[in-house]
Amino acid sequence: MSEKLAIHPEGKFLADYIPERFTSKEEEVLNYFFSNLDQPIFIASQLPPSLVGALIARHSQSPHSMRRNFLEEFVVDLDDLHFRIEQSRQIGLEGALDLQAANALLEKNFVGFGHDSLAATIPLIVGFDRISQLAIKQIEDTRIGLSPVEKSTRYTDFGKKVDGRYLYARSPVIMASEYGELYEREIDANLDLYSELLGPVAEDYRRKFSKASEWQIKRMTFDTVRVLLVAANFTNAGVLVNGQAAENLIIKLKASELGENQELGQLLEEEIRKISPPLVGRFEKDFGQQAVEYRAGVTREAKLLAGEYLMGTESDEFKKGVVLRSYDLQGEDKVIAMILWPGCDLSNKQVLETVRQLSFEDKEAIVRRYVGQRLDRRIKPGRAFEEAILSYGIVMRFAEWRDLQRNRMLTPHWRIFNCRLGFDIGEDLEEFGYGGIIRERLEELAQAQVVIARDFPIEAQYLVPFGTLIPYEITLNFRELVYIAELRTGTGVHEGYARIASEMARSGKEAYPLLSSAFQFVNWR
């Protein structure tokens, strides 16, 4: 059965969402495990933990939705499962469990008394189906209480069509304007070229790496050609989020300047209300609206302040790469002091003063003994390294930014995306002879982005391609730096962000040479 697209019949962003078609028996089975079958946000429940993990893993590399993958790959016998569900419904748990009392107690403690830590104990498995790259980045920008896995652009073909149309976000604001045709034409042209190059680039890789497996060729091809994908491209994601983090996520989405995010926030609230009403109970009070208005106001005020105080200042030249903007000059001594402090009865001030008097050799010996020999990168160095703080300015491709941005424990900052810093299409595409045609296509797309941004700067971000260079600011501690550098330079990673991670680690070593022994699993570029 072919899927049909509706073009914003209600003027809403998510009116483009295409509900899947299921048989009546499939619907009855799915309704037992998922909160809905026709929305881009749904909550999964009553599934074993291992199945949840496997389902999300499959979701990240599949062209199908989570609900379809569940049926196709994890249901052994649909008729048998349907029979078992019907049997359980006949027996039922109604009357055996007092859910009304449970909700009342949660309402009293979370909504009434404000015990946020209570909400943090309630896990939710949330599926996001066909949302844009911009939206998933906003969702993933959550530090504690949220663990996302999104559909990979490095392993999956993003050039598929449904009913003759590519799958990407079509903002009703743009589509109802004079720019609607331009918007679709330019993004379609990018995805046409993306699809056209998959075959030839794969052949080029087969010639270049004659011993590589087909899986490796496929991965390299998607990885390289994705510079033509755009921020509008749809993706899927599976997210484990606790109740406290979910409330914050709803606030953040509703306060966003992007209409898609606002609608996703509203839908998420509605789905959680079906599962556990008290978790979104504070949105029925003054708190919910006040929190949304405050966060939206902060964003607006920051823009006004920038215009007021920075007007007329000429922009510096941005160059691709990493710049260590600042770091704590006392970072090494603070780390060494914190290594020693737990083992004594002195104040931190006393320990720090003593450390300052030590020789370089003594300090180095303390750090080396503290670090020891880690046998695996996942065995992390001790928390004392969190005492040293560094701030980086990075110019990198949108594609690799998406990967680095998922390291959520940082203090990251980015701004409205545009194409002003130009593009980096990658060495392989240049080598294979596609540099000219890709660069020409991206330049045309950038011109359209500039035109649309004059009236719709927020929505025009959807046209930004993965090959665009963007500025990114990160503040992190040395322990986080070690983790990122070792993770993002490991085997099989993308070369682009491996170089960024190496540059960050190298400048971190230069700033803090005494701490360099913590880097034990970096594959330096």
C-alpha positions in Angstrom: 0.0 0.0 0.0 1.6 3.3 -1.0 1.9 6.1 1.5 0.2 9.4 0.7 1.5 12.8 1.8 -0.7 15.6 3.0 0.7 19.1 2.6 -0.1 20.8 5.8 -3.9 20.7 5.6 -4.2 22.4 8.9 -1.2 24.7 8.5 0.7 22.6 11.1 4.2 21.4 10.7 3.6 17.8 11.6 0.6 17.5 9.2 3.2 16.1 6.8 3.6 13.0 9.0 2.6 9.8 7.2 0.9 7.3 9.5 1.9 3.7 8.6 -0.7 1.2 7.5 -1.1 -1.9 9.6 -3.5 -4.8 9.5 -6.2 -4.9 12.2 -4.3 -7.7 14.0 -1.1 -5.8 13.8 -2.8 -2.7 15.2 -4.2 -4.7 18.1 -0.7 -6.1 18.9 1.0 -2.7 18.5 -1.5 -0.9 20.6 -0.6 -3.1 23.5 3.1 -2.0 23.4 3.0 1.6 21.9 1.0 4.6 23.0 -0.2 5.4 19.4 0.2 4.2 15.8 -0.4 7.5 13.9 1.9 10.1 15.5 5.6 10.9 15.1 6.1 10.6 18.8 5.1 7.5 20.8 6.0 5.7 24.0 6.9 2.1 24.2 6.0 0.0 27.3 5.7 -3.5 28.6 8.8 -4.6 26.6 11.8 -6.5 28.2 14.9 -4.3 28.5 17.0 -6.4 26.1 14.3 -6.2 23.5 14.1 -2.4 23.9 17.9 -2.1 23.4 17.8 -4.3 20.3 14.8 -2.5 18.9 16.5 0.9 19.3 19.7 -0.5 17.8 17.8 -1.8 14.8 15.9 1.5 14.6 19.2 3.4 14.1 20.2 1.6 10.9 16.8 0.7 9.4 14.7 2.6 6.8 11.6 1.5 8.7 9.9 2.9 11.8 10.4 1.4 15.2 6.8 0.0 15.2 7.4 -1.7 11.8 10.8 -3.1 12.9 9.1 -4.5 16.1 6.6 -6.5 14.0 9.1 -7.6 11.3 12.1 -8.5 13.4 11.0 -9.3 17.0 7.6 -10.8 16.8 8.1 -14.6 16.4 4.5 -15.4 15.6 1.9 -12.6 15.2 -1.1 -14.9 15.7 0.4 -16.4 18.8 1.3 -13.0 20.3 -2.1 -11.6 19.4 -3.7 -14.6 21.2 -1.6 -14.1 24.3 -2.4 -10.4 24.4 -6.1 -11.2 24.2 -5.8 -13.7 27.0 -4.0 -11.2 29.2 -6.7 -8.6 28.5 -9.4 -11.0 29.5 -7.7 -11.7 32.8 -6.4 -8.2 33.2 -4.8 -6.4 36.1 -7.7 -4.0 36.7 -8.6 -4.1 40.4 -5.4 -5.9 41.3 -3.3 -2.7 41.2 -4.4 0.6 42.5 -3.1 2.9 39.8 -5.4 5.7 41.0 -3.6 5.7 44.3 -0.2 5.6 42.6 -1.0 8.6 40.4 -2.4 10.5 43.4 0.8 9.9 45.4 3.0 10.9 42.5 0.9 14.0 41.9 1.2 14.9 45.6 4.9 14.5 45.8 6.0 15.6 42.3 3.5 18.3 41.4 2.6 19.3 44.9 5.8 19.1 46.9 8.2 19.5 43.9 10.2 16.3 44.5 11.9 16.3 41.1 14.2 13.4 42.1 11.1 11.2 42.3 10.2 11.9 38.6 13.8 11.1 37.7 13.2 7.4 38.8 10.5 6.9 36.1 11.9 5.8 32.8 10.2 6.3 29.5 11.1 4.8 26.1 10.2 7.4 23.5 10.3 6.9 19.8 10.6 9.8 17.4 9.7 9.0 13.8 10.5 11.3 10.8 11.7 14.4 12.5 14.3 16.8 11.1 18.0 16.9 11.8 17.4 20.3 13.5 14.8 18.8 15.8 16.8 15.7 16.9 19.8 18.0 17.7 17.5 20.0 20.1 16.3 16.8 21.7 19.8 15.4 22.1 21.0 18.6 23.7 20.1 17.3 27.1 22.7 16.5 29.7 21.3 14.2 32.4 18.4 11.8 32.2 18.2 11.4 28.4 20.0 8.7 26.3 19.3 9.0 22.5 20.2 6.8 19.6 19.3 8.2 16.2 19.2 6.8 12.7 22.7 6.9 11.3 23.5 8.9 8.1 26.7 6.9 7.9 25.0 3.5 7.4 21.6 4.3 5.8 20.5 5.6 2.5 18.8 9.0 3.0 17.9 9.4 -0.7 14.7 7.2 -0.7 11.4 8.6 -1.9 7.9 8.0 -0.7 5.1 8.6 -3.3 7.7 10.3 -5.5 8.9 12.8 -2.9 12.0 12.9 -0.7 11.5 12.7 3.0 12.5 16.0 4.6 10.9 18.7 6.7 8.6 21.1 4.7 7.9 24.0 7.0 4.4 25.4 6.5 5.8 28.9 7.0 8.1 28.5 4.0 5.7 26.4 1.9 2.9 28.9 2.3 5.2 31.7 1.2 6.7 32.8 -2.2 9.7 30.6 -1.4 8.0 27.2 -1.3 8.9 26.2 -4.8 12.5 27.4 -4.4 12.8 25.5 -1.1 11.7 22.2 -2.5 13.6 22.6 -5.8 16.9 23.3 -4.1 16.7 20.5 -1.5 15.4 18.0 -4.2 18.4 18.9 -6.4 20.8 18.2 -3.5 19.2 14.8 -2.8 19.0 14.0 -6.5 22.8 14.4 -6.7 23.2 12.5 -3.4 21.3 9.5 -5.0 23.2 9.8 -8.3 26.6 9.7 -6.7 26.0 6.7 -4.4 26.7 4.1 -7.1 29.8 5.8 -8.8 31.4 6.7 -5.4 31.0 3.1 -4.3 32.7 1.9 -7.4 35.6 4.4 -6.8 36.0 3.0 -3.3 36.0 -0.6 -4.6 38.9 0.4 -6.9 40.7 2.3 -4.1 40.2 -0.4 -1.5 40.0 -3.7 -3.4 40.1 -5.8 -0.2 37.3 -3.9 1.6 34.1 -5.8 2.3 30.8 -4.6 0.8 29.7 -3.4 4.2 32.8 -1.3 4.5 32.3 0.1 0.9 28.7 0.9 1.7 29.6 2.7 5.0 32.4 4.7 3.3 30.0 5.7 0.5 27.2 7.0 2.7 29.8 8.7 5.0 31.3 10.6 2.1 28.3 11.5 0.1 26.3 12.7 3.1 27.8 16.2 2.6 24.8 16.7 0.3 22.2 15.9 2.9 20.5 18.9 4.6 19.3 19.8 8.0 15.7 19.2 6.8 16.3 15.5 6.2 14.1 13.3 8.3 15.6 10.9 10.9 14.3 8.5 13.5 15.4 8.2 17.1 14.8 6.0 20.1 15.3 7.8 23.5 15.4 6.6 27.1 14.4 9.6 29.2 13.4 9.9 32.8 10.3 11.9 33.9 12.3 14.9 35.2 14.3 15.2 32.0 11.2 14.7 29.9 9.6 17.7 31.6 12.7 19.8 30.9 12.7 18.6 27.3 9.1 19.6 26.8 9.8 23.1 28.1 12.8 23.4 25.8 10.9 22.2 22.7 7.9 24.5 23.4 10.2 27.5 23.9 12.0 26.9 20.6 11.8 29.3 17.8 11.3 26.4 15.4 7.6 25.5 14.8 8.5 21.8 14.4 10.1 21.7 17.9 7.1 23.5 19.4 4.7 20.9 18.0 7.0 18.0 19.1 7.0 19.4 22.6 3.2 19.5 22.7 2.9 16.0 21.3 5.4 14.6 23.8 3.4 16.1 26.6 0.2 14.5 25.3 1.9 11.1 25.0 3.3 11.2 28.5 -0.1 12.2 29.9 -1.4 8.9 28.5 1.2 6.9 30.4 1.8 8.9 33.6 -0.4 12.0 34.0 1.5 13.4 37.0 4.7 13.7 35.1 3.2 16.5 33.0 0.9 17.7 35.8 2.9 20.9 36.3 2.1 22.0 32.8 -1.5 22.4 34.0 -0.2 24.9 36.6 1.4 28.3 36.2 4.9 26.7 36.2 4.7 25.1 32.8 3.8 28.3 30.9 6.1 30.4 33.0 9.1 28.1 32.3 8.4 28.1 28.5 8.0 31.9 28.4 11.2 32.5 30.4 13.3 30.2 28.2 11.9 31.8 25.0 12.5 35.2 26.5 16.1 34.5 27.3 16.7 33.6 23.6 15.0 36.7 22.4 16.8 39.0 24.8 20.2 37.5 23.9 19.6 38.4 20.3 18.6 41.9 21.1 21.7 42.3 23.3 24.0 41.1 20.5 22.4 43.6 18.1 22.7 46.4 20.7 26.3 45.9 21.8 28.0 44.2 18.7 26.5 46.3 15.9 29.2 47.5 13.6 31.9 45.1 14.8 33.7 43.5 11.9 33.8 39.7 11.9 37.1 37.9 12.2 38.1 35.3 9.6 36.9 31.8 10.6 39.2 29.0 9.7 38.5 25.3 9.9 40.0 23.7 12.9 40.4 24.0 16.7 41.4 27.0 18.8 42.0 26.7 22.5 40.3 29.9 23.6 41.1 29.8 27.3 42.0 27.4 30.1 42.5 27.6 33.9 46.2 28.4 34.4 46.0 26.7 37.8 44.4 23.6 36.3 47.3 21.2 36.8 47.8 22.2 40.5 44.1 21.9 41.1 44.0 18.4 39.6 47.0 17.3 41.7 45.5 18.8 44.8 42.3 16.9 44.3 44.3 13.7 43.8 45.8 14.2 47.3 42.9 15.8 49.2 40.7 12.7 49.8 43.6 10.9 51.5 44.3 13.6 54.1 42.6 15.8 56.8 43.8 19.1 55.4 41.6 21.7 53.7 41.7 21.9 49.9 43.4 25.4 50.3 46.2 23.9 52.3 46.7 21.0 49.9 46.8 23.4 46.9 49.4 25.6 48.6 51.6 22.6 49.2 51.2 21.3 45.7 52.4 24.7 44.3 55.7 24.2 46.1 56.3 20.8 44.5 58.8 20.2 41.7 57.7 19.4 38.2 59.1 15.9 38.6 57.1 15.3 41.8 53.9 16.6 40.2 54.4 14.4 37.2 55.0 11.4 39.4 51.8 12.0 41.3 49.7 12.2 38.1 51.3 9.1 36.6 50.8 7.0 39.7 47.2 8.2 40.0 46.4 7.4 36.3 48.2 4.0 36.3 47.7 1.8 33.3 44.2 1.7 32.0 43.5 -1.5 30.1 40.6 -0.2 28.1 39.4 3.3 27.1 36.1 2.7 28.8 37.9 2.5 32.1 38.0 6.2 32.7 40.6 8.2 34.6 39.7 9.5 38.0 37.5 12.5 38.8 40.4 14.7 39.9 40.9 15.5 36.2 37.6 17.4 36.3 39.3 20.2 38.1 41.0 21.5 35.0 38.7 23.5 32.6 39.3 24.3 28.9 37.3 26.3 26.4 37.5 25.6 22.6 36.4 27.4 19.5 35.9 25.0 16.7 35.0 25.4 13.0 33.8 22.1 11.6 31.4 20.6 9.2 27.7 20.3 10.2 28.0 16.5 9.5 30.8 16.0 12.1 29.3 18.6 14.5 26.2 16.3 14.8 28.5 13.5 16.1 30.5 15.6 18.5 27.4 17.4 19.8 26.1 14.1 21.2 28.7 14.1 23.9 26.2 15.7 26.2 28.2 16.4 29.4 30.0 19.3 27.8 29.0 23.0 27.9 28.2 23.5 24.2 27.1 26.6 22.4 26.0 27.0 18.8 23.9 29.5 16.9 21.6 29.9 13.9 23.0 27.8 11.1 23.9 29.4 7.8 26.4 28.9 4.9 28.6 31.9 5.5 31.8 30.0 6.3 31.6 28.0 3.1 31.9 24.2 2.6 34.2 21.3 3.0 33.3 18.4 0.7 36.1 16.1 1.8 39.3 14.8 0.2 37.8 11.6 -1.3 35.2 13.4 -3.4 37.8 15.7 -4.7 40.1 12.8 -5.5 37.3 11.0 -7.3 36.6 14.1 -9.5 33.3 15.2 -8.0 34.5 18.3 -6.3 33.3 20.7 -9.0 29.7 19.4 -9.4 29.2 19.2 -5.6 30.6 22.6 -4.9 28.4 24.1 -7.6 25.3 22.4 -6.2 26.1 23.6 -2.6 26.7 27.1 -3.8 23.3 27.2 -5.4 21.7 25.8 -2.3 23.5 28.5 -0.2 22.1 31.2 -2.4 18.6 30.0 -1.8 19.3 29.8 1.9 20.3 33.4 2.0 17.3 34.5 0.1 14.8 32.6 2.3 16.7 33.7 5.5 15.9 37.3 4.8 12.3 36.6 5.8 12.6 33.3 7.6 16.0 33.0 9.3 14.9 30.3 11.7 13.2 28.1 9.1 16.0 28.7 6.5 18.3 26.6 8.6 16.6 23.6 7.1 18.6 24.3 3.8 22.0 24.1 5.5 23.9 21.1 4.0 26.0 18.6 6.0 29.1 19.9 4.2 28.7 23.4 5.6 31.4 24.7 8.0 29.9 26.0 11.2 31.3 27.6 14.4 30.9 25.7 17.6 32.0 26.6 21.2 32.8 24.0 23.9 33.8 24.3 27.5 34.8 21.0 29.2 37.0 19.6 31.8 40.2 17.5 31.2 38.5 14.3 32.1 35.8 14.9 29.5 38.5 15.8 27.0 40.3 12.5 27.5 37.0 10.6 27.0 36.1 12.5 23.8 39.5 12.2 22.3 39.8 8.5 22.9 36.2 7.8 21.8 36.3 9.9 18.6 39.7 8.7 17.4 38.9 5.0 17.8 38.7 2.4 15.1 36.2 2.9 12.3 35.3 6.5 13.2 34.8 9.3 10.8 38.1 10.9 9.9 36.7 14.4 10.0 35.8 14.4 13.7 38.8 12.2 14.5 41.0 15.1 13.4 39.0 17.6 15.5 39.2 15.4 18.5 43.0 15.0 18.0 43.5 18.7 17.7 41.5 19.3 20.9 43.6 16.7 22.8 46.9 18.0 21.4 46.2 21.5 22.5 45.0 20.2 25.9 48.3 18.4 26.3 50.2 21.6 25.4 48.1 23.5 28.0 48.5 20.8 30.7 51.7 18.8 30.0 51.6 17.3 33.5 48.2 15.7 32.8 49.1 14.2 29.4 49.7 10.7 30.8 45.9 10.4 31.0 45.7 10.1 27.2 46.3 6.3 26.7 44.0 5.4 23.8 44.1 8.3 21.4 44.8 7.4 17.8 46.5 10.7 16.9 45.9 12.3 13.6 
